[in-house]
Amino acid sequence: MDFLVTMTTHVPSGTSEETVAEVRRREAVHSLHLAERGSLRRLWRPPLKPGEWRTLGIFTADDADELESVLASMPLRIWRTDEITPLAQHPNDPVLSGIGAGHEFLIAMTVAVPDGTPTGVVEDRLNREAQRARELANQGHLRRLWALPAEAPVRRTLGLWNARAGSIEAILESLPLYAWMTITTTPLSAHPSDPGARQ
């Protein structure tokens, strides 16, 4: 099972730069080890305000207990808090690994079908959405897609997307479900320990 983990680090005041550098070095080595054993898939830096230290990661574990064991093993955990979001399989997931061309984005989509929409219309849009997802994956724009926890009839997804600067909006607007979506876009920056950069 995959998990999105938002890792926020607060180094205690008075901690020496040498100590911080050593913990970060051990974190990088350990991240490589976790990637080699298949527990860590990707790491990114989201947009940060001055003084913030956050990392987004995709981890794989059998369950929440195993994930906690993985996260607790990371050297930076002594200064870090983790926010965990379980990710379920999505039928339109292209399962593309590595890094595509352009900028990477994590995009959360909440789909709320308007009340009274005929079932046939909903099914047609869902089928066209699946087809469009395949097209965008073939073009290198859609790398991964997961289902997020949600209560029916609302559908929530998290996607890893690639696009050139300024083009992600047009790509999203091409989705058949776009008119029913609320979208949150997080631009991503490279992380020095990202295992995806080595694929």
C-alpha positions as CSV (number, residue, x, y, z in Angstrom):
1,M,0.0,0.0,0.0
2,D,1.2,3.5,-0.8
3,F,1.2,6.5,1.6
4,L,1.8,10.2,1.1
5,V,3.8,11.5,4.0
6,T,4.2,15.2,4.7
7,M,7.4,15.5,6.9
8,T,7.9,18.7,8.8
9,T,11.2,19.2,10.6
10,H,11.8,21.6,13.5
11,V,15.5,21.7,14.5
12,P,15.7,22.7,18.2
13,S,17.3,26.1,18.7
14,G,20.9,25.9,19.8
15,T,21.6,22.8,17.7
16,S,25.0,23.1,16.1
17,E,25.3,23.2,12.3
18,E,27.7,20.2,12.5
19,T,25.0,18.2,14.2
20,V,22.4,19.1,11.7
21,A,24.7,18.3,8.8
22,E,25.5,14.9,10.3
23,V,21.8,14.0,10.8
24,R,21.0,15.1,7.3
25,R,23.9,13.0,6.0
26,R,22.6,9.9,7.8
27,E,19.1,10.7,6.6
28,A,20.3,10.7,3.0
29,V,22.1,7.3,3.4
30,H,19.1,5.8,5.1
31,S,16.7,7.1,2.4
32,L,18.8,5.3,-0.2
33,H,18.6,2.1,1.9
34,L,14.8,2.5,2.2
35,A,14.5,3.0,-1.6
36,E,16.6,0.0,-2.3
37,R,14.3,-2.2,-0.2
38,G,11.2,-0.7,-1.9
39,S,9.8,1.3,1.1
40,L,10.5,4.7,-0.3
41,R,9.4,5.6,-3.8
42,R,9.7,9.4,-4.2
43,L,10.7,12.5,-2.3
44,W,10.1,16.2,-3.2
45,R,10.2,19.6,-1.7
46,P,6.9,21.6,-1.8
47,P,6.9,25.4,-1.9
48,L,8.4,26.7,1.4
49,K,8.3,29.9,3.3
50,P,11.5,31.2,4.8
51,G,12.6,29.0,7.7
52,E,10.3,26.1,6.8
53,W,11.7,22.6,6.3
54,R,9.2,20.2,4.8
55,T,9.4,17.2,2.5
56,L,6.7,15.2,0.7
57,G,7.3,11.5,0.2
58,I,5.6,8.5,-1.3
59,F,6.2,5.4,0.9
60,T,5.1,1.8,0.5
61,A,4.2,-0.5,3.4
62,D,1.9,-3.4,4.1
63,D,0.0,-1.4,6.7
64,A,0.2,1.7,9.0
65,D,2.2,-0.2,11.6
66,E,4.9,-1.1,9.1
67,L,4.9,2.5,7.8
68,E,5.4,3.8,11.3
69,S,8.4,1.5,11.8
70,V,9.9,2.8,8.5
71,L,9.4,6.4,9.5
72,A,10.7,5.9,13.0
73,S,13.9,4.5,11.5
74,M,14.8,7.7,9.7
75,P,17.4,9.8,11.5
76,L,15.5,13.1,11.0
77,R,12.5,11.7,12.9
78,I,14.1,13.0,16.1
79,W,13.1,16.6,15.0
80,R,10.2,15.7,12.7
81,T,6.4,15.4,12.7
82,D,4.7,13.3,10.0
83,E,1.3,13.7,8.5
84,I,0.2,10.5,6.8
85,T,-2.4,10.1,4.0
86,P,-3.2,6.5,2.9
87,L,-3.4,6.1,-0.9
88,A,-5.5,3.4,-2.5
89,Q,-5.3,2.0,-6.0
90,H,-7.0,4.0,-8.8
91,P,-8.3,2.2,-11.9
92,N,-6.8,4.9,-14.2
93,D,-3.3,4.7,-12.6
94,P,-0.7,4.4,-15.4
95,V,2.0,3.3,-12.9
96,L,4.8,5.2,-14.6
97,S,8.0,5.4,-12.5
98,G,10.9,7.8,-12.7
99,I,10.7,11.5,-13.7
100,G,9.1,12.8,-16.9
101,A,9.9,15.9,-18.8
102,G,8.9,19.3,-17.4
103,H,7.9,20.3,-13.9
104,E,6.3,17.9,-11.4
105,F,3.1,18.6,-9.6
106,L,1.0,16.7,-7.0
107,I,-2.6,17.5,-7.8
108,A,-5.5,16.6,-5.5
109,M,-8.9,16.5,-7.2
110,T,-12.3,16.2,-5.5
111,V,-15.1,15.2,-7.9
112,A,-18.7,16.1,-6.8
113,V,-21.3,15.1,-9.3
114,P,-24.2,17.6,-9.4
115,D,-27.4,16.4,-7.8
116,G,-29.8,15.1,-10.4
117,T,-27.2,14.2,-13.0
118,P,-28.5,11.1,-14.9
119,T,-26.5,7.9,-14.3
120,G,-25.8,7.5,-18.0
121,V,-24.2,11.0,-18.1
122,V,-22.0,10.1,-15.1
123,E,-20.9,6.8,-16.6
124,D,-20.1,8.4,-20.0
125,R,-17.9,11.1,-18.3
126,L,-16.1,8.5,-16.2
127,N,-15.4,6.4,-19.3
128,R,-14.1,9.5,-21.2
129,E,-12.0,10.4,-18.1
130,A,-10.4,7.0,-18.2
131,Q,-9.6,7.4,-21.9
132,R,-8.2,10.9,-21.4
133,A,-6.0,9.6,-18.5
134,R,-4.5,7.0,-20.8
135,E,-3.8,9.7,-23.4
136,L,-2.2,12.0,-20.9
137,A,-0.1,9.1,-19.6
138,N,1.1,8.3,-23.1
139,Q,2.0,11.9,-23.5
140,G,4.1,11.8,-20.3
141,H,1.8,14.2,-18.4
142,L,0.2,11.8,-15.9
143,R,2.7,9.6,-14.0
144,R,0.7,8.2,-11.1
145,L,-2.9,8.3,-9.9
146,W,-4.2,7.2,-6.5
147,A,-7.6,7.2,-4.8
148,L,-7.8,9.3,-1.6
149,P,-10.2,8.5,1.3
150,A,-13.6,10.0,0.7
151,E,-17.3,9.4,1.5
152,A,-19.5,8.4,-1.4
153,P,-20.7,9.9,-3.7
154,V,-17.7,12.2,-3.6
155,R,-14.5,10.9,-5.3
156,R,-11.1,12.1,-4.4
157,T,-7.8,11.4,-6.2
158,L,-4.2,12.4,-6.0
159,G,-2.1,12.5,-9.1
160,L,1.6,13.0,-10.0
161,W,1.7,15.1,-13.1
162,N,4.4,16.5,-15.4
163,A,4.0,19.6,-17.5
164,R,5.9,22.5,-18.9
165,A,5.6,25.8,-17.0
166,G,2.1,27.4,-17.5
167,S,0.6,24.4,-19.3
168,I,-0.8,22.3,-16.4
169,E,-4.0,24.4,-16.2
170,A,-4.8,23.6,-19.9
171,I,-4.1,19.9,-19.3
172,L,-6.4,19.8,-16.3
173,E,-9.2,21.7,-18.2
174,S,-9.1,18.9,-20.9
175,L,-10.3,16.3,-18.4
176,P,-14.0,15.3,-18.9
177,L,-14.7,15.6,-15.2
178,Y,-13.1,19.0,-14.9
179,A,-16.4,20.9,-14.5
180,W,-17.2,18.8,-11.4
181,M,-13.8,19.1,-9.8
182,T,-12.2,21.1,-7.0
183,I,-8.4,21.1,-7.6
184,T,-5.4,21.7,-5.4
185,T,-2.1,21.9,-7.2
186,T,1.3,21.6,-5.4
187,P,4.3,22.4,-7.5
188,L,7.2,20.2,-6.6
189,S,11.0,20.8,-6.5
190,A,13.7,18.2,-6.7
191,H,14.9,16.6,-3.4
192,P,18.5,15.5,-3.3
193,S,17.6,12.1,-1.9
194,D,14.7,11.4,-4.3
195,P,15.0,7.8,-5.5
196,G,12.9,8.6,-8.6
197,A,15.9,10.6,-9.9
198,R,17.9,7.3,-10.1
199,Q,15.2,5.4,-12.1
